Amino acid sequence: MRVLVVANQKGGVGKTTTAINLGTALAAVGERVLLIDSDPQGNASTGLGVGRALRKTTLYDVLMGEKTIADSVVKTAVPGLDLSPADPDLSGVELELGQLARRSFKLRDALEPVRASGAYTYVLIDCPPSLNLLTVNAMAAADAVLVPLQCEFFALEGLTQLMRTIELVHGSLNPKLEIQGVVLTMYDRRNSLSEQVAKDVRSHFGETVYQTVIPRNVRVSEAPSFGKPVLVYDLKCAGSQAYLKLAREVVLRERQRRAATLERT
């Protein structure tokens, strides 16, 4: 099981959209996926058609130690994609956990039985757009970070802050944490700025940046209002095809990583 946290401290970069649609695309290519909604706004839950009435047990109950992740899991309309939903109670986690021991490892501890069960090949964690205890828990539990990056100038500043956060978590809480990849989102070929940002990111981060680019696409923006991933809403649109391509690239990169690990051992 590979645990990927989808994170960026800047809002509006397509983080939740990427978590929903990458999860759907991975399920579409045969992976067994659990999406954990770790944002109190619960947008990933809503975007997968899981309304508030269906969220009987949420990640809040899991982090409080009252329920297991298995208790919280809801089947989505996408075969192979399950959800551990969020609700506004998550916003109080920081205060309620307070000074408890291992407060930064609550999610990692909760994921251990899931990892042992072999029920999923990928777990995606959608984080809030800020550095708080929820984001720290996600990074402490993850194997790697997948970074959606909007093709606009200010997004580069947010990326610098995120890299510092990842280094901090790597040094103090999770020494195995690595960068899975950077995915360029909201790319507009008609806009020279998008091209320049993409060029700058690739020159700085090299092969860490996925070849797949997610275009700015109206169908991607419309899909959440119908409670559907864009691949279900309109499979043939440019956004859906891009996320399918990204999923294949993620799986290929993971296979290469495993092969390299086996060679070293």
N, C-alpha and C positions, 0 to 999 in steps of 0.2 A: 504494500500500500504506500502510495506517494502522497504526502500532504503538502499542498501548495496554498500559500496565503496570497490572495489577490489584494494588493495594498498600494495605496498612494496617499500621502498626507494632504494632497491637494484635491478638493472636490471637483466634480464636473469633468472628470477625465475619462469616463466610460468604465469605471471600476466595476460597478454592480452589473452593468450591461455585459461586460466581458465575463464575469463570474457565471451569470445565467447562461449565456450563449456558448461559452466554452464548455461548461458542464453538459449542456445539451448536445453539443457536437461530439464530445468525448463518448457520451452514451450512444450516439448515433453510429460511431465507428466501433462499437462493441465493448467499450470499457464499462465497468460498474462504478458509478459516481455518487458520492454524497456531497451535497452542497450545504455548508454550515453558514447560516446568516448571523453574522456577529455585529450587525449594525442595528442600533435601537430603532431606526426608522423602518426597518423591516422591508426595504424595497425589493430585495431579492425574493423574499417570500411572496410579496404581492405580484411581482413580475412572473412568478411561476404559477400564478392562479391560486395560491393558498391564502385565502382571506383570514381575517382576524378570528372568525368563528371556528375555523378549522385548527387553530393553533392552541390545542389543549395543553400541551407541554412544550416549552420553548427552551432555548439555550440558557435563558435566565435560571430556570429550574435546575439545569445541569450544572452550571457554575456555582450555584448555591449548595450543591451536593444533595439535592432532594430527589433528583431523577438521574437516570443514565441517558447517554446519547441515544441508545436504542429506544428508550421510552419516548423520546421526542421526535423520532423520525416519522415523516409524512411521505407517503408515496405521491409523486407528481404525475401529471398526465404524460410525461415523457418516460417510456420504458427504459429502465436502467439508471434513472436519475432520482435519487431520494433527497429529501430536504430536512434539515434540522432548523426550524423557523425561529424568528426573533419577534420580540414585542417591545414596547416602550420601557418595560421594567428593566431592560438591560442597561439603561442610562444610569441606574442607581447602583450598578455592580461595584464601581470604584469605592463608593462610600460604605457599602455593606460588607465588602471583604476587608476594607480597612487595613489593619496591621496583621491580618492573619498570616500564619506561616504558609509558604508555598502559594501565596495568592497569585503569583505570576505563572503558576504551573497548573492551574485548575483545569484548563482545557486539555493540556497534554495528558494529565492523569486520566481525564474522562475518555480520551481517545485510545488509551491502551487496550481496553477490551475490544474495541472496534478493530484495531490493528491486528490483534490476536485472532479475531474471528475470520479474517480473510474475506469478509463480505464485500469489500470494495477494493478497486485497484487505484482509484484517485479520490482524495478528499480535497475539495476546494473551500477555502474560508474567505468569505466576503467581509472585509473590515470597514469600520467607520473611517471617514476622511480626517482622522486626527490621531495624534499619538496619545493614547490613554491605556488604561489597564486591559481593555478588550483587544486592542492592537498588540500589546505586549504579550498577552496570553496566546494570541494567534501565532505570533512569530516564535514564541517559545515552544509551541506545539508542532511547528511546520518543519518540513525537510528543506523547503526552498520558497523563495518569494517570486511571484510573477507580477511584474509592474506594468500596468496600462499607462501609457503616456500620450496625452493629447498633443497633437501637432500644432502647438502654439507656444509663443515665447515664454510666458510665465510658467508653463508646465516644467520647463527646464530647471527653474529655481526650486520647485517642489521636489523634483527628482534628487537634487543635491541634499536636501533635508532628509529625504527618505533613506538615502545611502548611509548617512550618518547614523540614523536609527538602526538600520540593519547591522552596521558595524558594532554598535553598542550592544544590541541583543546577542550578536555572535560572540562578543567578548565576555559577556557577563552571565547569559542565561542559556544559550543554545549554540555551542561551538560547531555544530554540524550545519547550521543555517547557511544557505548559499543563495545566489541569484539564479533562479531558473531561467529567466529571460525578461526582456523588455518588449512589450508589444505596442506598436504605434497605432493610435486610435484617432477617429474623426479626421482622417486624412482627406484633404480636398485637392485633387490634381489641378484644379483651376487656380489654386492659391499658391503663389510662389513662396509664401512663408511656410506652408506645410512642407514643401520640398526642402527648404533650407533647414528647418528644424529636424527633419528626418536625416538629412545629410550630417548635421552636427552631432546628433545622437549616435549615428552609426560610426562616425569617426572617433568618438570618445569611448563608446562601449563595445565596438567591434562585433564579434560573433555572438555576443550576449543578446543582441537585438534580433528578434525573429525576422525572417524574410517576409513573412505574411504581414500585410498592412490592412487594418480595418478602415474601410472608407466611411466618410460621412454619408449616411444613407437614411432617407426618410422612413423607410420600412422598419429599420432598427429602432428609431425613435417612437414609432407608433405602437409597436408590439406590446410594451409593458402595460399600456392602457387597456389592452384586451386580456391581460393576465397570461400572456403566452411568450415563450422565447421566439425570437425572430425566425428561427428555423422551422417552427411550427406555424407561425403566422404567414410567412411567405418564403418557402424553401429556395425558390429560384432567384431571389433578389441578390444584389451584390454583397450585402452585409452577411447574409446566411452563407453564401459560398466562401466568403473570407473566413468566417469562424470555423467552417468545416476544414478549410486548408490549414488554419492555425492549429486545430486539434490534431491533425495528422503530423504537423511539425513538432508539436509538444510530445506526442507519442514517440516519434522518431528520435528526438533529442534524448528522451528518457531511455530508449533502448541503447543508444550510443553511450550514455552515462553508465548503464549497467554493464555493458561490454567492457568499458574501460576499467571499471571496478574489478571485474573478474580477472582481467589481465594483470592488474596490480597484485592480486592475491594468488 
